[in-house]
Amino acid sequence: MSDANYEFEDDVKDQVERNPVRAQMHKQDARIKELEGKLLEATEAQRKLAFVEAGVDINAPSSRYFVKGYEGEMTADAIRQAAQEVNLIGATQVKPEVQAEQNAWNRVSKAKSLGDNSEPEVDWNTKIRNAKSQDEVMQVLAQANQASQTN
């Protein structure tokens, strides 16, 4: 009986050696399975990243079913909207980029309002007409010259 097994093993080796195309096909099939596994892992990682970007805590027990069952568009905005609809996340949550931009606009408007509170423009002609002496006129002209240089 043992002789029969040895003969069978030799036949298998001979077939592999005789058919290199079949051996390559087996290698390619193994490579395809490996790549499909990596693709599934990458797809799952992208899916989790989209939920994290949307502000959903993927580790929270209340959100696990939402993450598993979500079948909509895989963008952070779409996921955030769906999560808000099921009260998983609050509607007042703002992305950090949006908050930073809002803060910048607030600083700009504050600076603008501070600029609006500046002194009113000086009427130099009236000051010169109201001057009582030549020295006062010279002082007003010096002030006007200094003010025009700083502006």
Secondary structure, DSSP 4 states (H G I P E B T S, - for coil): -HHHHHHHHHHHHHHHHH-HHHHHHHHHHHHHHHHHHHHHHHHHHHHHHHHHHHT--TTSHHHHHHHHH--S--SHHHHHHHHHHTTSS-TT---HHHHHHHHHHHHHHHHHHHHHTSPPPP-HHHHHHH--SHHHHHHHHHHHHHHHHH-
